[in-house]
Amino acid sequence: MSILDQIKEHAEVIGADGVHVGTVDAVEGNRIKLTKQSTTHDHHHYIDGGLVATVEDGTVRLSANGDVAVTLEDEPDDE
């Protein structure tokens, strides 16, 4: 089982610095799709699954600080 298989819908995503990054909408392939409500824009943002450090107690902790993870978000062109 990969670490991404452990991620549940509505899990909180936290940066390595403890900053709230967003809320999981779904895992799609090797990316975490954040809910639209958890972002400042009216579309989904994605975070590369490679940034996931741990998944504990319904919380996804990233290996990057929150501000860095936000700048690394992968936003598809078709949304």
C-alpha positions as CSV (number, residue, x, y, z in Angstrom):
1,M,0.0,0.0,0.0
2,S,1.4,3.4,-1.0
3,I,1.2,6.4,1.2
4,L,-1.3,8.0,-1.1
5,D,-3.6,5.0,-0.6
6,Q,-3.8,6.1,3.1
7,I,-5.2,9.5,2.3
8,K,-9.0,10.0,2.8
9,E,-11.4,12.5,1.5
10,H,-11.7,15.6,3.7
11,A,-8.3,15.0,5.4
12,E,-6.5,18.2,6.4
13,V,-3.2,18.9,4.5
14,I,-0.5,20.5,6.7
15,G,2.9,21.8,5.6
16,A,6.1,20.8,7.4
17,D,5.9,24.1,9.2
18,G,2.4,23.3,10.6
19,V,0.6,25.7,8.2
20,H,-2.8,24.5,6.9
21,V,-2.5,24.1,3.1
22,G,-5.9,22.8,2.3
23,T,-8.5,19.9,2.5
24,V,-8.3,16.8,0.4
25,D,-11.1,16.4,-2.2
26,A,-9.6,13.3,-3.8
27,V,-6.4,11.5,-4.8
28,E,-6.0,11.4,-8.5
29,G,-3.1,9.3,-9.7
30,N,0.0,10.7,-8.0
31,R,-1.6,14.0,-7.0
32,I,-3.8,15.3,-4.2
33,K,-6.7,17.3,-5.4
34,L,-7.7,20.0,-2.8
35,T,-11.3,21.2,-2.4
36,K,-12.2,24.5,-4.0
37,Q,-13.3,25.8,-0.6
38,S,-9.8,25.3,0.8
39,T,-8.2,27.5,-1.8
40,T,-8.3,31.2,-2.5
41,H,-9.4,30.6,-6.1
42,D,-12.6,29.2,-7.6
43,H,-11.0,26.0,-8.9
44,H,-9.2,23.0,-7.6
45,H,-5.5,22.9,-6.9
46,Y,-3.3,19.9,-6.9
47,I,-0.3,18.9,-4.8
48,D,2.2,16.4,-6.0
49,G,2.0,13.1,-4.1
50,G,5.8,13.2,-3.7
51,L,5.5,16.0,-1.2
52,V,3.6,13.7,1.3
53,A,5.8,12.9,4.3
54,T,3.2,11.1,6.5
55,V,-0.5,10.4,6.9
56,E,-1.5,10.2,10.6
57,D,-4.9,10.5,12.3
58,G,-6.6,11.8,9.2
59,T,-4.0,14.5,8.6
60,V,-1.6,14.6,5.6
61,R,1.7,16.1,6.5
62,L,3.9,17.4,3.7
63,S,7.7,17.4,3.5
64,A,7.6,21.1,2.3
65,N,6.6,24.2,4.2
66,G,3.0,25.4,3.5
67,D,4.1,28.4,1.5
68,V,6.4,26.3,-0.6
69,A,3.8,23.6,-1.2
70,V,1.3,26.3,-2.4
71,T,3.8,27.6,-5.0
72,L,4.4,24.0,-6.1
73,E,0.7,23.2,-6.6
74,D,0.0,21.7,-10.0
75,E,-3.0,23.3,-11.5
76,P,-4.3,21.6,-14.7
77,D,-5.0,23.9,-17.7
78,D,-8.4,22.3,-18.4
79,E,-10.1,23.5,-15.1
